[in-house]
């Protein structure tokens, strides 16, 4: 039981950094970039490995104590996990740790800069301002793919790292849409002149002071949903072209939904 408690202590420490990472992302502190976060997890995982093999002694442990076979087996599993994490601190093509999608910060939140996402996702094809996306849509005659997302949204990261990276989906979005990602939990303050009080459809008054306030209200008022991720396809006239969808881990299903929206756009040109 003592061993179980100590193992759980390592796990709790790792999860504590996950919660701190969520706050860091939302508030833009820049403390736990992706590689820093993964590096900390490597150290915690390595410490757990050493403890399970008896090389790291904690209170109530003693030199030469017998290590049970089950404990050694768990130690091997943790060691493998530690080795799996190591490429995550690099900028290589192996840095996208798909089995952990959603837990580390996104690829673009990196000590290597936003260019770290090059070759691993949609690169610079994403804008984060709806009005800019609308302008590009009219200039390029393409529909808008709205991605309502969140810095602390696990399923959003899974979509970005496991579905959007599929060549068929990646190329289809790049070639046929203006993609705009709107972060509904972003706590960055709007310029003073852009802050206002919004009256919702049900008569409530809401203070719009941050980017998150702006985009979460935009989502709730226009799409009657508050969960993320939420994807919607709009025409350049701002008309919804097909039914918005949420988390869709099957790349073929997601691609079929994209194709449906694109075909509707073409039929109304």
Buried (B, 14 or more C-beta within 10 A) or exposed (E): EEBEEBBEEBEEBBEEBBEBBBBBBBBEEEEBBBBBBBBBBBBBBBBBBBBBBBEBEEEEEEEEEEEEEEBEEBBEEBBEBBEBBBBBBEBEEEBBBEEBBBBBBBBBBBEBEEEBBBEBBBBEBBBBEBEEBBBBBBEEEBBBBBBBBBBBBBBBBBBBBBBBBBEEBBEBBEEBBBBBBBBBBBBEEBEEEEBEEBEEEEEEEBEBBBBBBBBBBBBBEBBEEEEBBBBBBBBBEEEBBBEBBEBBEEBEEBBEBBEBBBEBBEEEE
